[in-house]
Amino acid sequence: MFCMLTSLFVLSVMMPNYLTDYLHLEVQQMGFVMSAIGLVAFSASC
């Protein structure tokens, strides 16, 4: 549980910077990607 929560916090903080700085996505595209990650995680938990 500790590892899962740690990875969740790290991904939620670092993923937007990775998407915008390294992959050069626009802010709106980054929002769509982050939303898709959240929706997939939610649907996988159901």
KEPA-819663 format. One record per atom (N, C-alpha, C, O, CB): x, y, z; residue number from 1; residue in one letter; atom name; chain. Coordinates in steps of 0.02 Angstrom, whole numbers, plus 50000, padded with zeros to 5 digits. Each point is the difference from the previous one (the first is absolute). Glycine has a CB too. Layout:
REC     u     v     w   i aa at ch
REC     X     Y     Z NUM  A CA  A
...
This chain:
REC     u     v     w   i aa at ch
REC 50041 49941 50000   1  M  N  A
REC 49959 50059 50000   1  M CA  A
REC 50044 50063 50000   1  M  C  A
REC 49985 50049 49966   1  M  O  A
REC 49924 49888 50095   1  M CB  A
REC 50145 50061 49978   2  F  N  A
REC 50045 50057 50003   2  F CA  A
REC 50030 50015 49931   2  F  C  A
REC 50004 50058 49979   2  F  O  A
REC 50022 49914 50141   2  F CB  A
REC 49996 49976 49845   3  C  N  A
REC 50030 50009 49934   3  C CA  A
REC 49949 50027 49949   3  C  C  A
REC 50016 50041 49958   3  C  O  A
REC 50065 49866 50067   3  C CB  A
REC 49857 50068 49980   4  M  N  A
REC 49949 50023 49954   4  M CA  A
REC 49984 50074 50011   4  M  C  A
REC 49995 50039 49952   4  M  O  A
REC 49957 49845 50046   4  M CB  A
REC 50042 50136 50064   5  L  N  A
REC 49985 50071 50014   5  L CA  A
REC 50059 50044 49982   5  L  C  A
REC 49991 50056 49976   5  L  O  A
REC 49933 49909 50116   5  L CB  A
REC 50137 50011 49920   6  T  N  A
REC 50059 50040 49981   6  T CA  A
REC 50003 50010 49925   6  T  C  A
REC 50012 50056 49977   6  T  O  A
REC 50049 49900 50122   6  T CB  A
REC 49927 49991 49863   7  S  N  A
REC 50002 50007 49927   7  S CA  A
REC 49943 50045 49976   7  S  C  A
REC 50009 50037 49952   7  S  O  A
REC 50044 49850 50039   7  S CB  A
REC 49889 50109 50040   8  L  N  A
REC 49944 50043 49981   8  L CA  A
REC 50017 50073 50010   8  L  C  A
REC 49987 50041 49956   8  L  O  A
REC 49934 49867 50075   8  L CB  A
REC 50108 50109 50027   9  F  N  A
REC 50018 50069 50013   9  F CA  A
REC 50055 50024 49953   9  F  C  A
REC 49998 50057 49976   9  F  O  A
REC 49969 49927 50144   9  F CB  A
REC 50083 49975 49867  10  V  N  A
REC 50054 50020 49956  10  V CA  A
REC 49974 50010 49929  10  V  C  A
REC 50018 50049 49967  10  V  O  A
REC 50065 49888 50105  10  V CB  A
REC 49875 50017 49904  11  L  N  A
REC 49973 50008 49933  11  L CA  A
REC 49956 50061 49994  11  L  C  A
REC 50003 50036 49950  11  L  O  A
REC 50002 49841 50036  11  L CB  A
REC 49954 50135 50064  12  S  N  A
REC 49954 50057 49995  12  S CA  A
REC 50037 50067 50003  12  S  C  A
REC 49975 50050 49975  12  S  O  A
REC 49936 49880 50079  12  S CB  A
REC 50148 50071 49976  13  V  N  A
REC 50039 50062 50003  13  V CA  A
REC 50046 50007 49940  13  V  C  A
REC 50006 50055 49973  13  V  O  A
REC 49988 49941 50152  13  V CB  A
REC 50039 49950 49855  14  M  N  A
REC 50051 50005 49949  14  M CA  A
REC 49974 49990 49928  14  M  C  A
REC 50031 50024 49953  14  M  O  A
REC 50048 49935 50133  14  M CB  A
REC 49866 50006 49906  15  M  N  A
REC 49975 49985 49933  15  M CA  A
REC 49983 50063 49959  15  M  C  A
REC 50017 50002 49941  15  M  O  A
REC 49939 49891 50105  15  M CB  A
REC 50011 50158 49983  16  P  N  A
REC 49987 50060 49959  16  P CA  A
REC 50064 50034 49974  16  P  C  A
REC 50002 50023 49943  16  P  O  A
REC 49894 49993 50124  16  P CB  A
REC 50155 49987 49975  17  N  N  A
REC 50063 50029 49977  17  N CA  A
REC 50031 49958 49945  17  N  C  A
REC 50026 50028 49951  17  N  O  A
REC 49993 50020 50162  17  N CB  A
REC 49978 49886 49893  18  Y  N  A
REC 50027 49956 49948  18  Y CA  A
REC 49963 50010 49934  18  Y  C  A
REC 50031 50004 49947  18  Y  O  A
REC 50002 49913 50142  18  Y CB  A
REC 49901 50086 49915  19  L  N  A
REC 49960 50006 49939  19  L CA  A
REC 50010 50067 49965  19  L  C  A
REC 50002 50003 49939  19  L  O  A
REC 49915 49921 50112  19  L CB  A
REC 50090 50129 49987  20  T  N  A
REC 50006 50066 49969  20  T CA  A
REC 50072 50017 49982  20  T  C  A
REC 50012 50030 49947  20  T  O  A
REC 49889 50006 50118  20  T CB  A
REC 50147 49946 49977  21  D  N  A
REC 50070 50019 49987  21  D CA  A
REC 50036 49952 49953  21  D  C  A
REC 50034 50021 49954  21  D  O  A
REC 49968 50033 50157  21  D CB  A
REC 49990 49881 49900  22  Y  N  A
REC 50037 49951 49962  22  Y CA  A
REC 49964 49980 49935  22  Y  C  A
REC 50031 49996 49947  22  Y  O  A
REC 50017 49962 50160  22  Y CB  A
REC 49887 50030 49898  23  L  N  A
REC 49962 49980 49941  23  L CA  A
REC 49971 50060 49961  23  L  C  A
REC 49973 49992 49946  23  L  O  A
REC 49999 49902 50113  23  L CB  A
REC 50034 50166 49969  24  H  N  A
REC 49979 50063 49969  24  H CA  A
REC 49926 49999 49981  24  H  C  A
REC 49980 50021 49946  24  H  O  A
REC 50135 49993 50010  24  H CB  A
REC 49843 49962 50090  25  L  N  A
REC 49928 50002 49991  25  L CA  A
REC 49974 50068 50024  25  L  C  A
REC 50029 50031 50044  25  L  O  A
REC 49962 49843 49969  25  L CB  A
REC 49954 50147 49958  26  E  N  A
REC 49967 50060 50025  26  E CA  A
REC 49966 49984 50066  26  E  C  A
REC 49991 49942 50018  26  E  O  A
REC 49990 50100 49864  26  E CB  A
REC 50000 50010 50155  27  V  N  A
REC 49970 49990 50066  27  V CA  A
REC 49934 49962 49993  27  V  C  A
REC 49984 49958 50042  27  V  O  A
REC 50071 50148 50000  27  V CB  A
REC 49905 49910 49907  28  Q  N  A
REC 49936 49965 49991  28  Q CA  A
REC 50011 49927 49984  28  Q  C  A
REC 49964 49957 50025  28  Q  O  A
REC 49985 50150 49935  28  Q CB  A
REC 50101 49877 49998  29  Q  N  A
REC 50015 49930 49984  29  Q CA  A
REC 50024 49963 50063  29  Q  C  A
REC 49983 49942 50010  29  Q  O  A
REC 50045 50091 49871  29  Q CB  A
REC 50012 50000 50159  30  M  N  A
REC 50024 49971 50063  30  M CA  A
REC 49941 49984 50046  30  M  C  A
REC 49999 49948 50033  30  M  O  A
REC 50109 50114 49956  30  M CB  A
REC 49843 49982 50012  31  G  N  A
REC 49940 49988 50041  31  G CA  A
REC 49961 49940 49976  31  G  C  A
REC 49975 49961 50041  31  G  O  A
REC 50020 50160 49982  31  G CB  A
REC 50000 49871 49911  32  F  N  A
REC 49965 49941 49973  32  F CA  A
REC 50037 49936 50018  32  F  C  A
REC 49968 49950 50018  32  F  O  A
REC 49988 50119 49888  32  F CB  A
REC 50110 49932 50090  33  V  N  A
REC 50039 49940 50017  33  V CA  A
REC 49993 49983 50074  33  V  C  A
REC 49990 49942 50018  33  V  O  A
REC 50092 50085 49890  33  V CB  A
REC 49922 50023 50135  34  M  N  A
REC 49993 49988 50072  34  M CA  A
REC 49930 49976 50017  34  M  C  A
REC 49991 49957 50043  34  M  O  A
REC 50095 50131 49980  34  M CB  A
REC 49863 49938 49943  35  S  N  A
REC 49932 49977 50011  35  S CA  A
REC 49991 49928 49978  35  S  C  A
REC 49967 49961 50033  35  S  O  A
REC 49992 50156 49952  35  S CB  A
REC 50072 49866 49958  36  A  N  A
REC 49995 49931 49975  36  A CA  A
REC 50034 49952 50049  36  A  C  A
REC 49975 49945 50011  36  A  O  A
REC 50023 50098 49871  36  A CB  A
REC 50058 49977 50146  37  I  N  A
REC 50035 49957 50049  37  I CA  A
REC 49954 49989 50060  37  I  C  A
REC 49995 49944 50026  37  I  O  A
REC 50118 50098 49936  37  I CB  A
REC 49855 50010 50061  38  G  N  A
REC 49954 49994 50057  38  G CA  A
REC 49940 49957 49985  38  G  C  A
REC 49979 49961 50043  38  G  O  A
REC 50059 50150 49995  38  G CB  A
REC 49934 49896 49902  39  L  N  A
REC 49941 49960 49982  39  L CA  A
REC 50018 49926 49993  39  L  C  A
REC 49962 49957 50020  39  L  O  A
REC 49990 50143 49922  39  L CB  A
REC 50107 49886 50030  40  V  N  A
REC 50021 49930 49993  40  V CA  A
REC 50013 49970 50069  40  V  C  A
REC 49981 49943 50013  40  V  O  A
REC 50071 50082 49875  40  V CB  A
REC 49979 50013 50156  41  A  N  A
REC 50012 49975 50068  41  A CA  A
REC 49934 49987 50037  41  A  C  A
REC 49993 49951 50037  41  A  O  A
REC 50117 50111 49966  41  A CB  A
REC 49842 49983 49987  42  F  N  A
REC 49935 49991 50032  42  F CA  A
REC 49964 49939 49973  42  F  C  A
REC 49972 49961 50038  42  F  O  A
REC 50021 50162 49980  42  F CB  A
REC 50007 49869 49917  43  S  N  A
REC 49965 49943 49970  43  S CA  A
REC 50034 49934 50016  43  S  C  A
REC 49967 49948 50005  43  S  O  A
REC 49994 50127 49903  43  S CB  A
REC 50105 49926 50101  44  A  N  A
REC 50036 49939 50018  44  A CA  A
REC 49985 49979 50072  44  A  C  A
REC 50004 49941 50017  44  A  O  A
REC 50085 50089 49902  44  A CB  A
REC 49895 50019 50124  45  S  N  A
REC 49987 49984 50070  45  S CA  A
REC 49929 49975 50012  45  S  C  A
REC 49985 49971 50052  45  S  O  A
REC 50099 50116 49979  45  S CB  A
REC 49872 49922 49921  46  C  N  A
REC 49931 49978 50007  46  C CA  A
REC 49989 49928 49986  46  C  C  A
REC 49944 49975 50004  46  C  O  A
REC 50023 50137 49966  46  C CB  A
